[in-house]
Amino acid sequence: MRKLSPAEVRRICKPEELPPFDEVVPTSCLGQERAAAAIDLALAMEDDLHNIFVVGAPETGKTNLVLNKLQEVTTNRRAPPDWIYVKDFDNGSLAKAISLPPGKAKSFKADMRAAILYLLNILNLEKKIMEAADRKHKKFIEPFQQRLTQFNLKWGSRKKKTPQAPWENGIWYKNPYNDNDWVGPDELERLDFLNDEKRAEIREKINWATSYYKITLASRLEKIDIQTNMTLNNENLIRKLKEKFLVKALKKLKDKYGPAEKILQFLNKVENDIRVHLGWFDLSLPSEMFKNGVCMGCMQAGVNDCPLHGSRGEFARYDIAIVQDNSSGAVPIVIVPTPEIKKPTYPSLFGEAVGEMMPGGGLRFTHTMISPGACHRANGGYLIVKVNELLPQPMALFIIQELVDTIKNKAIGIEDAPALLGMAYPMGKMPQKAESIPLNLRLILVGDEMQYHTLRQVEGILHLFRILKLKAQMEPDMPRTAETVRQLDEFIKFYCLRKKFLMPDLEARAELIDHASCCAQHQEKLTLRRQEIKLVLGEANFFAEQRNGVNIQRQDIEKALEEKRRQLDWVEERMQAHIKDKAIKIDTEGKENGQINALGVHSTGDHTFGLPYRITANVFLGKGDIVSIDREATLALEIHNKGLGILTGYFKETFGQNFPLAFGASLVFEQAYGKIDGDSASSPELYALLSKFAGAPIKQAIAVTGSVNQRGEVQLIGGVNHKIAGWFKTCKARGLTGEQSVLIPEANAKDLMLDKEIVEAVREGKFHIWTAGHISEGIELLTDLPFGGEDFEGDCIYKRVEKRLRQMAESVRNFMKPIEA
């Protein structure tokens, strides 16, 4: 047994041990050598059945580690080919799969779209011929019109008053005082502002213009019309011209993408299909409208709903559906879920084909309505699936089984889950088949231990682990060494740079490293739960900016930690207030027989804290049994009940070798109304029993925690820092006397990362931390009596307990004697 010094109850990082922050190289990696080695092995093996299950607690950087390792192995690798779906013109219900070099899918889709728009513009030859004739007309008419304008004349039509012939053609003089008044040569007399000489001059110019039009201009225009009609009536010529334009447009695509045999076949099918449907290109709007593929249907129904050119229209047969685009040049790494892929459902993983309602009613389906899944996008690369999002999904086991089959079969198509399950298609689902695509995919599942073992239990159904040969085990913490402190320092810098935070100074960095040990609940460990560091950094940066600081200082870290506690410790404060007010009976001074202060841990989900509990013991004649009132009330759980059996074993081993044990005992957690579990109260319970049997009162200023085995050895327990903090708060509220202490197992000494306030109280002698390795050591501290033994000279606990047990055994023996007549 020993009393711990201030240096032993909290390990402190000295700022001078850290390098200047300018010399720190930022990194997102933090520990996890064991998991990293497993991932390296899996990625190095070319066997596609050596996929990985990365297992670890939340916020230990599972996905980040995987991404870093994938970045390392894919940096110099060439991207896999692109995949597209096109219409199979021989089988309308089948989408045909075609591969292209990486990055070519987008360009092919754009080039195909441009070719169709070009044909929409050029194949409307009849309109083109008419437009050419109009341009020739204008070539002759416009100079004639300009000459007439010089004389204030106009060639054209004017409206007559007679309904039988409302319009008449000719050459007219414009009334300079009325823009709507066009006057013929026989009507000049009514313009009284003209003199006879001016009227004669105007008539002469009108006659000249009329003669020029009839003799010269009319014959030229007639010739143009004759030539135009001859061309329009020459169907053979028009057909040859259309063929020439069609072949020319698609030849460019064949030359550019021709090395791909399936592309050539598709383009030949497109060419033949356009020949059959040339009528689709005979549109009724000016050609400039076709730069965007606009027609009357587009104008009336909207571009998306046009029966020809909309996404659901006939022209969609020529469109390209991109299944996988690797234009980035990188090996694909797809994570599910992401903001783009909300949940790992069957459609999001394997794709789907959904028809759409047409404006006039009914459903229309094309290959362009196929939506690829994450497996398609990750083809040739890596698919990362977060199991915590997968398991809650409907048909989760079916999805996993389909994932296994898809990877084993090395092929993926587009088939809806209802079809695979033999169910009817819901309205809008597309009963269209899609040609399977060769699949080369490495699967990485990310989850926690519970999810891992849940899937292990149904391995007989899923056969998942036949393709998941390796397990990468993430750890919640890492040893605190110079190397790991350097790694944590590098991560701190990386996160500050990433979030554009102020940089922490030396003391703040040292405080963060100590906080990492506090989170790990161990002096020689650092937490790998990166979220703990991120949250503190984020709030500390806010406080630093609030005070207009140039960097994050220790006071900002401390304030962030204090604010976090204040946000979460409401329940703890209420419980401590009840103890202070003695509503919950806890003594912090004096001595009592068979009564001890034990320490327990509570959790509200987001806050863990310790509280003291009073345990009392009563003893009486019996059969050597120890009864837990909490167990009888079904409040005690399995591990606590096991501890109770250990106490019985200890008494029988220590005191039951020379005479039968004829005692009974009861133990209870006073004022405890919730479930009780764990064995950390087994040593306090044993101390209380020894105190009661020996008649040796226990100091109430000392709280105790620790489990015990049948030999009386005090063993490691969890939550020791929370428990000590809880007892310290109770004692502080009552007033520190210098006598209050905590007795913990010696094995927990390295776990201590106590609050600075407690460390200072230990330094000032106002509070003490004791450790014990055996019950015999602890009982001496609690009662000021040595434990002793059979050969011990003088008063001791052992002799007192043995004497009491002998008396009880004798009482039972005497009671059982037959009564003499």
C-alpha positions in Angstrom: 0.0 0.0 0.0 1.3 3.5 -0.8 0.2 7.1 -1.1 0.6 8.6 -4.5 2.5 11.9 -5.1 1.1 14.7 -7.2 3.4 13.6 -10.1 1.8 10.2 -10.0 -1.8 11.2 -10.3 -1.4 13.1 -13.6 1.2 13.0 -16.3 2.0 16.4 -17.7 3.5 17.2 -21.0 6.2 19.9 -20.7 5.9 22.6 -23.4 9.7 22.6 -23.8 9.6 19.0 -24.9 7.7 20.0 -28.1 9.4 21.2 -31.3 8.5 24.6 -32.8 5.3 24.4 -34.7 7.0 25.5 -37.9 9.0 22.3 -37.8 5.9 20.1 -37.4 4.7 18.4 -40.7 0.9 18.3 -40.8 -0.7 14.8 -41.3 -4.1 13.4 -41.0 -2.7 10.0 -40.0 -2.8 9.1 -36.3 -1.5 5.8 -35.0 -3.3 2.5 -35.9 -0.2 0.6 -37.0 -2.0 -2.8 -36.6 -4.9 -1.8 -38.8 -2.6 -0.1 -41.3 -0.6 -3.3 -41.7 -3.7 -5.3 -42.4 -4.9 -2.9 -45.0 -1.5 -2.8 -46.6 -1.6 -6.6 -46.9 -5.0 -6.7 -48.4 -4.3 -4.0 -51.0 -1.0 -5.7 -51.9 -2.7 -9.0 -52.7 -4.3 -9.2 -56.1 -6.8 -11.9 -55.0 -10.1 -10.1 -55.3 -11.5 -12.2 -52.4 -9.1 -10.5 -50.0 -11.5 -7.7 -49.2 -11.3 -5.9 -45.9 -13.6 -5.3 -42.9 -12.2 -2.3 -40.9 -13.4 -2.6 -37.3 -13.2 0.0 -34.6 -15.0 2.4 -32.3 -16.6 5.6 -33.7 -14.3 8.5 -34.4 -11.1 6.5 -34.5 -10.4 7.5 -38.1 -11.4 4.3 -39.9 -12.5 5.9 -43.1 -9.6 8.4 -43.1 -7.0 5.6 -42.7 -8.5 3.6 -45.5 -8.5 6.7 -47.8 -4.9 7.5 -47.0 -3.8 3.9 -47.8 -5.8 3.9 -51.0 -4.2 7.2 -52.0 -0.8 5.6 -51.6 -1.5 2.5 -53.7 -3.5 4.3 -56.5 -1.3 7.3 -57.1 0.6 5.8 -60.0 -2.2 3.5 -61.3 -4.0 4.2 -64.5 -7.7 4.8 -64.3 -10.0 1.9 -65.5 -12.1 2.3 -68.7 -15.3 4.3 -68.9 -18.6 2.5 -69.4 -21.7 3.7 -71.2 -25.1 2.2 -72.1 -26.6 2.8 -75.5 -29.8 1.6 -77.2 -29.6 -1.9 -78.8 -31.5 -1.2 -82.1 -31.9 -5.0 -82.6 -33.5 -5.5 -79.2 -35.4 -2.4 -78.0 -35.7 -3.7 -74.4 -32.0 -4.2 -73.9 -29.4 -1.5 -73.0 -26.1 -2.4 -74.6 -22.9 -1.8 -72.6 -19.8 -0.4 -74.3 -16.4 0.4 -72.7 -14.3 3.4 -73.7 -10.8 4.7 -72.7 -10.8 6.6 -69.4 -12.4 10.0 -69.8 -13.9 9.4 -73.3 -17.5 8.7 -72.2 -18.2 12.4 -71.6 -16.6 13.5 -74.9 -18.4 10.8 -76.8 -21.8 11.8 -75.3 -21.1 15.5 -76.2 -19.9 14.6 -79.7 -22.9 12.4 -80.3 -25.2 15.2 -79.1 -23.5 17.7 -81.4 -23.8 15.3 -84.4 -27.6 14.9 -83.8 -28.0 18.7 -83.5 -26.0 19.2 -86.7 -28.2 16.7 -88.5 -31.3 18.3 -87.1 -30.1 21.5 -88.7 -28.8 20.2 -92.0 -31.2 17.3 -92.9 -34.2 19.7 -93.2 -33.2 20.2 -96.8 -36.6 21.3 -98.2 -36.6 24.2 -95.8 -33.0 24.9 -96.6 -33.8 25.1 -100.3 -36.7 27.4 -99.7 -34.5 29.6 -97.5 -31.9 29.7 -100.2 -34.5 30.8 -102.8 -35.6 33.6 -100.4 -32.0 34.8 -100.1 -31.6 34.9 -103.9 -34.9 36.9 -104.1 -33.5 39.4 -101.6 -30.3 39.7 -103.6 -32.3 41.2 -106.5 -35.1 42.9 -104.7 -33.2 44.7 -102.0 -31.1 46.9 -104.4 -34.3 47.7 -106.3 -36.1 48.7 -103.1 -33.2 50.9 -102.0 -33.4 52.7 -105.4 -37.1 53.3 -105.0 -36.6 54.6 -101.4 -34.5 57.4 -102.9 -37.5 58.6 -104.8 -39.9 58.0 -101.9 -41.4 55.0 -103.7 -42.2 51.5 -102.6 -42.7 48.2 -104.3 -45.2 45.9 -102.7 -48.8 45.5 -101.6 -51.2 47.9 -100.2 -54.7 47.4 -98.6 -57.7 48.4 -100.7 -61.1 49.4 -99.3 -63.1 47.0 -101.4 -63.6 43.7 -99.6 -63.6 41.7 -102.9 -59.9 42.6 -103.5 -58.5 43.8 -100.2 -54.9 43.9 -101.4 -53.3 45.2 -104.7 -49.7 45.0 -105.9 -47.7 47.8 -107.5 -45.3 50.7 -107.1 -46.5 53.4 -104.8 -45.6 56.9 -103.8 -45.4 57.6 -100.0 -47.3 60.6 -98.7 -44.6 62.5 -96.8 -47.2 63.8 -94.3 -48.8 60.4 -93.6 -46.7 57.2 -93.3 -49.7 55.0 -93.8 -50.8 56.7 -97.1 -49.4 55.1 -100.2 -50.6 56.7 -103.4 -50.8 55.3 -106.9 -50.0 57.2 -110.1 -53.7 57.9 -110.8 -54.2 59.3 -107.3 -51.5 62.0 -107.3 -54.1 64.8 -107.9 -55.5 64.5 -104.4 -52.2 65.5 -103.0 -52.8 69.3 -103.2 -49.3 70.1 -101.9 -47.8 68.7 -105.3 -47.7 71.0 -108.3 -48.2 69.6 -111.9 -44.5 69.5 -112.6 -43.8 67.4 -109.5 -46.8 65.0 -110.2 -45.4 64.5 -113.7 -41.9 63.7 -112.3 -43.3 61.2 -109.9 -45.4 59.5 -112.6 -42.3 59.2 -114.8 -40.3 57.5 -112.0 -43.2 55.1 -111.2 -43.5 54.2 -114.9 -39.8 53.5 -115.1 -39.8 51.4 -112.0 -42.8 49.4 -113.2 -41.2 48.8 -116.6 -37.9 47.7 -114.9 -39.7 45.3 -112.7 -41.8 43.7 -115.4 -39.0 43.5 -118.0 -35.9 42.7 -115.9 -36.6 41.8 -112.3 -39.7 39.6 -112.7 -38.0 37.2 -115.1 -35.1 36.7 -112.8 -37.3 36.0 -109.8 -39.3 33.6 -111.9 -36.2 31.8 -113.0 -35.2 31.4 -109.3 -38.6 29.9 -108.5 -38.4 27.5 -111.4 -35.0 26.2 -110.3 -36.2 25.9 -106.7 -39.3 23.9 -107.7 -37.2 21.6 -109.9 -34.8 20.9 -107.0 -37.7 20.3 -104.5 -39.3 17.9 -107.0 -36.0 16.0 -107.5 -36.4 13.5 -104.7 -33.4 11.5 -105.8 -31.2 14.5 -105.5 -32.5 15.4 -102.1 -32.0 11.8 -100.9 -28.4 11.8 -102.1 -27.7 15.1 -100.3 -29.2 13.9 -97.1 -27.2 10.7 -97.3 -24.0 12.8 -97.9 -24.6 14.9 -94.8 -25.6 11.9 -92.7 -22.5 9.9 -93.6 -20.3 13.0 -93.2 -21.6 13.7 -89.7 -21.2 10.1 -88.4 -17.8 9.6 -90.2 -16.3 12.1 -87.9 -17.4 10.1 -84.9 -16.3 6.8 -86.5 -12.8 8.2 -87.2 -12.5 9.6 -83.6 -13.9 6.6 -81.7 -13.6 3.9 -84.4 -11.0 1.7 -82.8 -13.7 0.5 -80.4 -15.6 -2.2 -82.4 -18.8 -1.8 -80.4 -18.7 1.9 -81.0 -18.5 1.3 -84.8 -21.4 -1.1 -84.6 -23.5 1.4 -82.6 -22.8 4.2 -85.0 -23.7 2.1 -88.0 -27.0 1.2 -86.3 -27.6 4.9 -85.6 -26.9 5.7 -89.3 -29.4 3.1 -90.5 -32.0 4.2 -87.9 -31.8 7.9 -89.0 -32.3 6.8 -92.6 -35.5 5.1 -91.5 -36.7 8.1 -89.5 -35.6 11.0 -91.7 -39.1 12.4 -91.2 -38.2 13.2 -87.6 -35.7 15.8 -89.0 -38.3 17.6 -91.1 -39.2 20.3 -88.6 -41.2 23.5 -89.0 -39.1 26.2 -87.3 -36.3 28.3 -88.8 -33.0 26.5 -88.9 -31.3 28.8 -86.3 -33.7 27.3 -83.7 -32.1 23.9 -84.1 -28.8 25.0 -82.6 -30.4 23.9 -79.3 -32.5 21.1 -80.7 -35.7 23.1 -80.6 -38.8 22.2 -82.6 -42.5 23.0 -82.4 -42.9 20.1 -79.9 -40.2 21.6 -77.8 -42.0 25.0 -77.9 -45.4 23.5 -77.0 -44.5 20.8 -74.5 -41.2 22.1 -73.2 -37.7 20.9 -74.1 -37.7 18.1 -71.6 -41.2 16.8 -72.6 -40.9 17.1 -76.4 -42.1 13.8 -78.0 -39.0 13.9 -80.2 -36.2 15.7 -78.5 -37.0 15.5 -74.8 -35.3 13.2 -72.4 -38.3 10.8 -72.9 -38.6 11.5 -76.6 -37.7 9.4 -79.6 -34.4 11.2 -80.1 -33.3 9.7 -76.7 -32.5 6.6 -78.7 -29.4 8.3 -79.9 -28.3 9.6 -76.5 -25.5 8.1 -74.4 -26.1 7.0 -70.8 -22.8 7.3 -68.8 -22.5 4.5 -66.3 -18.9 5.2 -65.2 -16.9 8.3 -65.9 -13.2 8.2 -65.1 -12.3 11.5 -66.7 -10.5 12.5 -63.5 -7.8 10.1 -64.4 -7.8 8.5 -60.9 -8.7 5.1 -59.8 -12.3 5.3 -58.5 -12.8 5.3 -54.8 -16.5 5.4 -53.9 -17.8 5.9 -50.3 -21.4 5.0 -49.3 -23.0 7.0 -47.9 -21.9 10.4 -49.1 -23.9 13.6 -49.7 -24.5 12.3 -53.2 -25.4 8.8 -52.2 -27.6 9.3 -49.1 -28.0 5.7 -48.0 -26.6 2.3 -49.0 -29.9 1.0 -50.4 -30.3 -1.6 -53.2 -30.7 1.1 -56.0 -27.9 3.3 -54.7 -25.5 0.3 -54.7 -26.6 -1.7 -57.8 -28.4 1.0 -59.8 -32.0 1.1 -61.1 -34.1 1.8 -64.2 -37.1 4.0 -63.6 -39.7 4.9 -66.3 -41.4 8.3 -66.4 -44.9 9.3 -67.0 -45.6 10.9 -70.4 -47.6 14.1 -70.6 -50.3 12.3 -72.5 -50.4 9.4 -70.1 -48.6 6.1 -70.1 -45.0 5.2 -69.3 -41.9 5.5 -71.5 -38.6 3.8 -71.0 -35.2 4.3 -72.5 -31.7 3.3 -71.6 -31.1 7.0 -70.6 -33.4 6.4 -67.6 -30.9 3.9 -66.1 -29.2 5.2 -63.0 -25.9 3.5 -62.2 -25.1 2.4 -58.6 -22.1 2.8 -56.5 -20.8 -0.6 -57.7 -20.8 0.7 -61.3 -19.0 3.9 -60.3 -16.4 2.0 -58.3 -15.7 -0.6 -61.0 -11.9 -1.0 -61.4 -11.4 0.6 -58.0 -12.6 0.5 -54.4 -16.1 0.6 -52.8 -16.2 1.7 -49.1 -19.5 0.9 -47.3 -20.3 2.1 -43.8 -22.0 -0.8 -42.1 -23.8 1.4 -39.5 -25.8 2.9 -42.4 -26.2 -0.4 -44.2 -27.7 -2.6 -41.5 -30.7 -0.4 -40.7 -31.8 -0.5 -44.4 -34.8 -2.6 -45.5 -33.7 -5.9 -46.9 -30.1 -5.3 -45.5 -29.2 -8.9 -45.5 -30.5 -9.3 -49.1 -28.4 -6.3 -50.2 -25.3 -7.8 -48.6 -25.9 -11.2 -50.2 -26.3 -9.5 -53.6 -23.1 -7.6 -53.0 -21.3 -10.9 -52.3 -22.7 -12.6 -55.4 -21.9 -9.5 -57.6 -18.3 -9.5 -56.5 -17.9 -13.3 -56.8 -19.5 -13.3 -60.3 -17.4 -10.3 -61.4 -20.3 -8.8 -63.4 -23.0 -6.3 -62.8 -26.0 -5.3 -64.8 -29.2 -3.3 -63.9 -31.9 -5.3 -62.3 -34.4 -4.1 -59.8 -34.7 -5.8 -56.4 -38.4 -6.8 -57.0 -37.3 -8.9 -60.0 -34.7 -10.7 -58.0 -37.2 -11.4 -55.2 -39.9 -12.5 -57.7 -42.1 -9.5 -56.8 -44.3 -7.5 -59.1 -42.8 -4.2 -60.4 -44.2 -1.1 -58.8 -45.6 1.6 -61.0 -42.8 3.4 -62.9 -40.3 0.7 -62.6 -38.6 -0.3 -65.8 -38.8 -4.0 -66.9 -35.8 -3.3 -69.2 -32.7 -5.5 -69.2 -29.2 -4.1 -69.3 -26.2 -5.9 -70.6 -23.9 -7.0 -67.8 -20.6 -5.1 -67.3 -17.4 -6.9 -66.2 -16.8 -6.0 -62.6 -13.4 -5.7 -60.9 -14.1 -4.3 -57.5 -12.4 -4.4 -54.1 -14.9 -4.1 -51.2 -14.0 -2.3 -47.9 -16.6 -2.5 -45.1 -16.3 -0.1 -42.1 -18.0 -0.7 -38.8 -17.7 -1.4 -35.1 -17.3 -4.6 -33.2 -21.0 -5.2 -32.7 -21.7 -4.8 -36.4 -18.8 -7.1 -37.2 -20.0 -9.9 -34.9 -23.6 -9.4 -36.0 -22.6 -10.2 -39.6 -20.5 -13.1 -38.3 -23.5 -14.6 -36.8 -25.3 -14.8 -40.1 -22.3 -16.0 -42.1 -24.1 -19.3 -42.8 -26.6 -17.3 -44.9 -24.6 -14.5 -46.4 -21.2 -16.1 -46.9 -19.9 -12.5 -46.6 -16.6 -13.5 -45.1 -15.7 -15.7 -48.0 -14.9 -12.5 -49.8 -13.8 -10.6 -46.7 -10.6 -12.4 -45.8 -9.0 -9.7 -43.7 -10.0 -7.8 -40.6 -8.3 -4.5 -39.9 -8.7 -3.8 -36.2 -8.7 -0.2 -35.1 -7.6 0.7 -31.6 -9.2 3.3 -29.3 -5.8 4.5 -28.1 -2.1 4.3 -28.6 1.0 4.2 -26.3 2.2 7.7 -25.2 5.7 7.9 -26.6 7.8 10.6 -28.1 6.8 9.2 -31.6 3.1 9.2 -30.9 3.2 12.6 -29.3 4.8 13.8 -32.5 2.0 12.2 -34.5 -0.7 13.8 -32.4 1.1 17.2 -32.7 1.2 16.7 -36.5 -2.5 15.9 -36.5 -3.3 19.0 -34.5 -1.5 21.2 -37.0 -3.2 19.4 -39.9 -6.7 20.0 -38.5 -6.0 23.6 -37.7 -4.8 24.2 -41.3 -7.7 22.4 -42.7 -10.2 24.4 -40.7 -8.2 27.6 -41.0 -8.0 27.9 -37.2 -5.5 29.9 -35.3 -2.3 27.9 -34.5 -2.0 26.7 -30.8 1.1 27.9 -28.9 3.4 25.5 -27.1 1.4 25.5 -23.8 -1.8 24.9 -25.7 -0.3 22.0 -27.6 1.0 20.5 -24.4 -2.5 20.8 -22.8 -4.1 19.1 -25.8 -1.6 16.2 -25.5 -2.5 15.8 -21.8 -6.2 16.0 -22.7 -5.6 13.1 -25.2 -4.3 11.0 -22.2 -7.3 12.1 -20.1 -9.6 10.8 -22.9 -7.6 7.6 -23.0 -7.9 7.3 -19.2 -4.3 6.4 -18.9 -1.0 8.2 -18.3 0.9 6.1 -20.9 -1.7 6.2 -23.6 -3.2 8.8 -26.1 -6.7 8.6 -27.4 -7.2 7.8 -31.1 -10.8 9.2 -31.0 -9.9 12.1 -33.1 -13.3 13.8 -32.5 -12.3 14.5 -28.9 -9.4 16.6 -30.2 -11.3 18.2 -33.0 -14.2 19.4 -30.7 -11.8 21.0 -28.2 -9.8 22.7 -31.0 -12.9 24.1 -32.6 -14.2 25.7 -29.4 -10.8 26.9 -28.3 -10.3 28.6 -31.6 -13.6 30.4 -31.1 -12.6 31.6 -27.7 -9.2 32.7 -29.0 -10.8 34.7 -31.8 -13.3 36.1 -29.4 -10.5 37.7 -27.4 -8.7 38.8 -30.6 -5.8 36.5 -29.9 -3.1 35.7 -32.5 -3.0 32.0 -31.5 -4.7 29.5 -29.3 -3.4 29.5 -25.8 -3.7 27.2 -22.8 -6.5 29.3 -21.3 -8.6 28.7 -24.5 -8.2 25.0 -24.2 -9.1 25.0 -20.5 -12.1 27.2 -21.2 -13.3 24.9 -24.0 -13.0 21.9 -21.7 -14.8 23.7 -18.9 -17.6 24.8 -21.2 -18.0 21.2 -22.4 -18.4 20.0 -18.8 -20.9 22.8 -18.0 -23.0 21.8 -21.0 -23.3 18.2 -20.0 -23.0 17.9 -16.2 -26.5 19.0 -15.1 -27.4 15.5 -13.8 -24.1 15.2 -12.0 -24.6 18.5 -10.3 -28.1 17.6 -9.2 -26.9 14.3 -7.7 -24.0 16.1 -5.9 -26.4 18.7 -4.6 -28.6 15.9 -3.0 -25.5 14.5 -1.3 -24.5 17.9 0.0 -28.0 18.4 1.4 -27.8 14.9 2.9 -30.9 13.8 1.0 -28.5 11.1 -0.2 -26.8 9.9 3.0 -23.0 9.9 2.6 -20.6 10.6 5.4 -17.2 12.2 4.8 -15.9 12.0 8.4 -16.2 9.8 11.4 -16.1 6.0 11.6 -18.8 3.4 11.3 -19.0 -0.4 11.7 -20.0 -2.3 8.5 -20.4 0.9 6.5 -18.2 2.1 3.6 -18.3 4.6 0.8 -18.0 2.8 -2.5 -17.6 4.6 -5.9 -19.6 4.0 -9.0 -19.8 5.4 -12.6 -22.9 6.9 -14.2 -23.4 7.8 -17.8 -26.1 10.0 -19.4 -24.9 9.1 -22.9 -22.8 12.1 -23.6 -21.4 12.6 -20.1 -19.7 10.1 -17.7 -19.2 10.9 -14.0 -18.6 9.2 -10.7 -20.6 9.2 -7.5 -20.2 7.8 -4.0 -22.6 5.1 -2.7 -23.0 3.9 0.8 -22.7 0.2 1.3 -23.8 -1.4 4.6 -23.3 -4.9 5.8 -25.2 -6.9 8.4 -24.1 -10.4 9.8 -26.1 -13.1 11.6 -26.2 -16.8 12.1 -26.7 -18.8 8.9 -25.2 -21.3 6.5 -22.2 -19.3 5.2 -24.2 -17.5 2.6 -23.9 -13.8 1.7 -27.0 -12.2 0.4 -27.2 -9.1 -1.8 -30.5 -7.3 -1.2 -30.0 -5.6 -4.6 -29.8 -9.0 -6.2 -33.0 -10.1 -4.5 -34.7 -7.0 -5.8 -33.4 -7.9 -9.3 -31.4 -4.6 -9.4 -28.0 -6.4 -9.5 -26.7 -7.7 -12.9 -24.6 -10.7 -13.8 -21.1 -9.3 -13.2 -22.0 -7.8 -9.8 -23.5 -11.2 -8.7 -20.3 -12.9 -9.7 -18.5 -10.6 -7.4 -20.8 -11.6 -4.6 -19.9 -15.3 -5.2 -16.2 -14.3 -5.0 -16.7 -12.9 -1.5 -18.2 -16.2 -0.3 -15.2 -18.0 -1.8 -12.8 -15.6 0.0 -14.4 -16.2 3.4 -14.4 -20.0 3.0 -10.8 -20.0 1.8 -9.6 -17.6 4.5 -11.6 -18.6 7.5 -13.3 -21.9 6.8 -10.4 -24.3 7.0 -10.7 -25.3 10.6 -14.4 -25.1 11.4 -17.7 -24.8 9.5 -18.9 -21.3 8.7 -22.3 -20.7 10.3 -22.9 -17.1 9.4 -25.2 -15.2 7.2 -24.6 -11.8 5.8 -26.5 -9.2 3.8 -25.1 -6.3 1.7 -26.9 -3.4 0.1 -26.3 -0.3 -1.9 -28.2 2.2 0.2 -30.4 4.6 -1.8 -29.5 3.0 -5.1 -32.6 2.5 -7.3 -31.2 1.7 -10.7 -29.4 -1.3 -12.1 -26.1 -2.2 -10.5 -23.4 -4.0 -12.5 -19.7 -4.5 -12.5 -17.4 -5.9 -9.8 -15.6 -2.7 -8.7 -17.7 -2.8 -5.5 -16.5 -6.2 -4.4 -13.6 -4.9 -2.4 -15.7 -2.3 -0.6 -18.3 -5.0 0.1 -15.5 -7.2 1.5 -14.1 -4.4 3.7 -17.6 -3.7 5.0 -18.1 -7.4 6.0 -14.7 -7.6 7.6 -15.5 -4.4 9.5 -18.8 -5.8 10.7 -17.3 -9.2 11.8 -14.3 -7.6 13.5 -16.2 -4.8 15.1 -13.6 -2.4 13.6 -15.2 0.8 12.4 -14.2 2.1 8.9 -13.1 5.7 8.3 -15.9 7.5 6.4 -13.4 10.0 5.0 -12.1 7.3 2.7 -13.9 6.1 -0.4 -13.0 2.8 -2.0 -13.2 1.1 -5.4 -11.7 -2.1 -6.7 -12.6 -5.7 -7.5 -11.2 -8.6 -5.6 -10.5 -12.3 -6.3 -11.0 -15.3 -3.9 -7.4 -14.8 -2.6 -8.1 -11.3 -1.5 -6.0 -9.6 -4.3 -7.4 -6.3 -5.4 -7.8 -6.1 -9.1 -8.1 -3.5 -11.9 -11.3 -1.6 -12.4 -12.6 0.9 -14.9 -13.6 4.6 -14.7 -11.1 5.3 -11.9 -10.7 9.0 -12.9 -14.4 9.6 -12.9 -14.8 7.9 -9.6 -12.1 9.9 -7.8 -13.4 13.1 -9.3 -16.9 12.3 -8.0 -15.6 11.7 -4.5 -13.5 14.8 -4.6 -16.5 16.9 -5.5 -18.5 15.4 -2.6 -15.7 16.1 -0.2 -15.1 19.6 -1.5 -18.8 20.5 -1.1 -18.6 19.3 2.5 -15.2 21.0 3.1 -11.8 19.4 2.6 -10.3 18.4 5.9 -7.0 16.9 4.8 -8.3 13.4 5.9 -10.4 12.6 2.8 -8.9 10.0 0.6 -9.5 7.4 -2.1 -8.3 3.9 -2.0 -7.9 2.3 -5.5 -6.2 -0.8 -6.8 -2.4 -0.6 -7.3 -3.0 -1.7 -10.9 -5.0 1.5 -11.6 -2.1 3.8 -10.7 -1.1 4.3 -14.3 -4.7 5.1 -15.3 -4.7 8.3 -13.3 -5.1 11.5 -15.3 -6.9 13.6 -12.6 -8.2 17.1 -13.0 -5.7 19.8 -12.1 -7.8 20.9 -9.2 -7.5 17.4 -7.6 -3.7 17.4 -8.3 -3.4 20.7 -6.5 -5.3 19.4 -3.5 -3.0 16.4 -3.4 0.0 18.7 -3.5 -1.4 20.8 -0.7 -2.2 17.7 1.4 -5.9 18.4 1.4 -6.8 15.2 -0.5 -5.0 11.8 -0.8 -4.9 8.9 -3.3 -3.9 5.5 -1.9 -3.3 2.3 -3.7 -3.6 -1.3 -2.4 -2.7 -4.6 -3.9 -4.4 -6.8 -1.3 -7.4 -6.6 1.0 -5.1 -7.0 4.0 -3.4 -3.6 3.0 -6.7 -1.8 2.5 -8.4 -2.9 5.7 -5.4 -1.5 7.7 -5.8 1.9 6.1 -9.6 1.9 6.7 -9.5 0.7 10.3 -6.0 1.5 11.6 -5.8 -2.2 12.5 -3.4 -4.7 10.8 -5.0 -7.6 9.0 -2.6 -10.0 10.8 -3.1 -13.8 10.8 -3.1 -16.9 12.9 0.5 -16.3 14.2 0.1 -12.5 14.5 0.9 -11.2 18.0 -1.5 -8.6 19.2 -4.9 -7.3 18.0 -5.7 -7.7 14.3 -8.6 -8.0 12.0 -8.0 -11.7 11.2 -8.2 -12.7 14.8 -11.3 -10.7 15.5 -13.1 -12.1 12.5 -12.1 -15.6 13.3 -13.2 -15.3 16.9 -16.6 -14.0 15.8 -17.0 -16.7 13.3 -16.1 -19.4 15.9 -18.6 -17.9 18.3 -21.3 -18.1 15.6 -20.4 -21.7 14.7 -20.5 -22.6 18.4 -23.9 -20.9 18.8 -25.3 -23.0 16.0 -23.7 -26.2 17.3 -25.2 -25.6 20.7 -28.6 -24.7 19.2 -28.6 -28.0 17.3 -27.9 -30.2 20.4 -30.8 -32.4 21.5 -32.7 -31.1 24.5 -32.2 -33.4 27.5 -35.3 -34.6 29.3 
